[in-house]
Amino acid sequence: MQFGIFTVGDVTVDPTTGVAPTEHERIKATVEIAKKAEEVGLDVFATGQHHNPPFIPSAPTTTLAYIAAQTERILLSTSTTLITTTDPVRIAEDYATLQHLSDGRMDLMMGRGNTGPVYPWFGKDIRDGIPLAIENYHLLHRLWREEVVDWEGKYRTPLQGFTSTPRPLDGVPPFVWHGSIRSPEIAEQAAYYGDGFFANHIFWPASHTERMIRLYRQRFEHYGHGSADQAIVGLGGQAFMRKNSQDAVNEFRPYFDNAPVYGHGPSLEDFSAQTPLTVGSPQQVVERTLGFREYVGDYQRQLFLMDHAGLPLKTVLEQLDLLGEEVVPVLRREFDALRPDGVPGAPTHAARVAAAESTPQGVTA
């Protein structure tokens, strides 16, 4: 099982100081957070894709390539690649290049994002969000698997005899997750291709996440990729920790109360009760996270959101120390002990290359 963190790259005023980082400071902090994640033993660092203030990750492949050059082990991913408004040819080229530069230490997560105006900025209509996600990914899937592509669809210029370069490293395309908070069509898409499904899981109750993942598992089996418990599932989560749980609550409350996403809404206590947000001691985070398995089954990737809402870099790095030293080692041990035989581990490039070499037709995922 893989454990890591994901960022949305928000530039938010620290409510305790009234000061926001500059874009430069936030971009450089993102790199430091990724390097710290590797240092404390995490498996994955993922960044989103946004094209509007107050967010800075408009060029995730640039950022991830820069991080790849300064790290050795951690797997680099996106927490959203905007499949709806980013041309699939560019995605094919950019992420294949990143795959080579990182020696396979990457994958990516397709998503539609949460910013409506991004659609007209890139010449698209938000009402076409789901059809765009379906058509664009169908083309991307072919571009990475077929040397020469002839293609015509509704939303972009036709292709005739087109070859995407560079070709995927070792002939194996990057692994793809399809991320969604609420759309069953995306769970269906992930199942159809035998790809991974990532339930963001940070704003909705457990019952909703359970339904989405159950649908994905059922359809994964329906399409012949394996049994339902062999489907590849990832979850998001949120945590803020201190050694003493009340210290964590007291310190995090002003950040929660003023956060652009959920501030000025439910109380910290209500939101924590209704969603996976856990504010408390490392042991409380361990217990809450282990409980996810009760309603989603055994899964392959757990990512935490920890650098949002104006939290200063020093605090985020302290959170990563706690995550790496006191939370993830316990989670790794407990999840491994509970995992039945036959449930696959998290996908890696090396494992997928080995699978391709043992299958004459290569991989299809």
TAKA-V254090 format. One record per backbone hydrogen bond with DSSP energy under -0.5 kcal/mol. NH is the residue of the N-H (numbers start at 1). CO is the residue of the C=O. Records with the same first field share a line. If there is no record, write none. Layout:
# TAKA-V254090
NH->CO + CO
This chain:
# TAKA-V254090
2->300
4->302
5->44
6->304
7->46
11->54
12->10
14->19
15->13
17->14
18->14
19->14
26->22
27->23
28->24
29->25
30->26
31->27
32->28
33->29
34->30
35->31
36->32
37->33
38->34
39->35
40->36
41->38
42->37
43->3
44->3
45->75
46->5
47->77
48->7
50->57
55->52
56->9
58->56
62->59
63->59
64->60
65->61
66->62
67->63
68->64
69->65
70->67
71->68
75->43
76->105
77->45
79->47
80->47
81->109
82->80
83->81 + 111
84->111
86->82
87->85
91->87
92->88
93->89
94->90
95->91
96->92
97->93
98->94
99->95
100->96
101->97
102->98
103->100
104->99
105->102
106->104
107->76
108->175
110->108 + 177
111->81
116->114
118->115
119->116
121->117
122->118 + 119
123->120
124->119
128->125
129->126
132->128
133->129
134->130
135->131
136->132
137->133
138->134
139->135
140->136
141->137
142->138
143->139
144->140
145->142
146->142
149->162
151->159
153->156
159->151
162->149
171->168
172->169
173->171
176->365
177->108
178->196
179->110 + 177
180->198
184->182
186->183
187->183
188->184
189->185
190->186
191->187
192->188
193->189
194->190 + 191
195->190
196->176
197->232
198->178
199->197 + 234
200->180 + 198
208->205
209->205
210->206
211->207
212->208
213->209
214->210
215->211
216->212
217->213
218->214
219->215
220->216
221->217
222->218
223->219
224->221
225->220
230->227
231->228
233->231
234->197
235->301
236->199
237->303
239->305
240->278
242->280
245->243
248->244
249->245
250->246
251->247
252->248
253->249
254->250
255->252
256->252
257->253
258->254
259->255 + 256
263->259
264->257
265->262 + 266
271->267
272->268
273->269
274->270
275->271
276->201
278->238
280->240 + 278
285->281
286->282
287->283
288->284
289->285
290->286
291->287
292->288 + 289
293->289 + 290
294->291
295->292
296->292
297->293
300->233
301->233
302->2
303->235
304->4
305->237
306->6 + 304
311->308
316->312
317->313
318->314
319->315
320->316
321->317
322->318
323->319
324->320
325->321
326->322
327->322 + 323
328->323
331->327
332->328
333->329
334->330
335->331
336->332
337->333
338->334
339->335
343->340
344->342
352->348
353->349
354->350
355->351
356->352
357->353
358->354
359->355 + 356
362->359
